Amino acid sequence: EVQLQASGGGLVQPGGSLRLSCLASGFTFGNYAMKWVRQVPGKDLERVATINGDGTWSNYVDAVKGRFTISRDNAKNTLYLQMNSLETEDTAVYYCALNDILGRGTQVTVSS
């Protein structure tokens, strides 16, 4: 059974930073591209960033380019999202995803 557990969210002021982690299990982690997605209540899921299986390629939605960095440690079955220069518009529940499978999310709130 695929399990994806995100952590690291919290309350941060605009301009601050957070690092999200996602521990994966139930599949061969390094064989799959992974994504971070986010959702604001009442809105559709938004893909934030994607990384390939060996971590050599990544892609970001325009809204986070230059501020967020996706990475992975295949030895630890863990996906990361470093978020810098956070904006109020980044407030959402963040999920890591394997194709269409979402794990437990983590709330990120950016507010002064």
N, C-alpha and C positions, 0 to 999 in steps of 0.2 A: 504494500500500500504506500502510495506517494504521500509524504508528509512534508509540509513547508511551514516553518514557524519563524515569522518575522519578529524582530525586537529592536529596541533602541529609540523608539519614538518618544515624544514628550512635548513640553511647552518651551518655546524659545522665542526670544525677541527678534524682530526684523534685523537682518544682517548677521544673525548668529549661524551656528553650524550644528549639525547632528550627523551621526553615522549610524545607519541602519544595518542590521545583520539578518540573514535568513539561513537557518540551519535546515538542510535538506536530507531526506532519507527515503528509502524504498525504491531507489533507482540508481543507476550508475551516473552520478552527478556530472562527471567530466565529459560525458558523451553528448550532453544536451546544451543548447543555447538556453539562456535564462533571461527573464525580464523582471523589471520592477514596474508595477502599475499603481495608479492611485485613483481614489474615488471620493468625490465630494457628495454629500447627501443630495439626492435629487438629480444628480448628473451621471452621465455615462462613465464607465471606466476609461481612464486615459493611460496609454502606455507612456512611461517616462524614459526608460532606457532598456537596451538589449545588449547582451554580451554573448559571444560565441563560446563553444565548449572549452577551448583552451585559453580563453581570455585575450586573444590577439586582436580581436575586432569588437568594437562597440558602436552604438548608435544612440542618439538622444533626440527627444522631442525638442523643437526649437526653444520652447519656454525655459528649458533648464540648461541649455548648452552653455558651457563655460562656468557653470556653477556647481553642477552635480557630476560625480564620477562613479561609474559602476565598475566593480572588480569582483574577483572570485579567488578562492583558495580551494582548489580541488582536493587537496590532501585533507582538508577539514570539512569538505562538503558544505561550504559556506559561501554565500553570495553577500556582497556588500553594496551600500550606496552611501557615498560621502556627499553630504549636502552642505554647501557653503552659501553665503550671502542669501540666506533664506528670506523669502518675501511672504506677505500675508496670503498671497494667492497660492502658495505651496501648501496651505492647510488642507489636509485630507487624511484619509486612511490609506496607508501604503501597504501593498501586498507584493510578495515575490510570486512569480508565476512560471510554471513549466507548461508551455503551450497554453491550453485553456484551463489548467488546474491552478487554482489560487490556494494559498495557504492562509493561515491566520494572520490578520493584518495588524499593523501597529499605527496608532494615531499620532500624527504630527500636527501640532498647533503652533502657528507663528502669529504672535500677538504681542503688542506692547502693553 
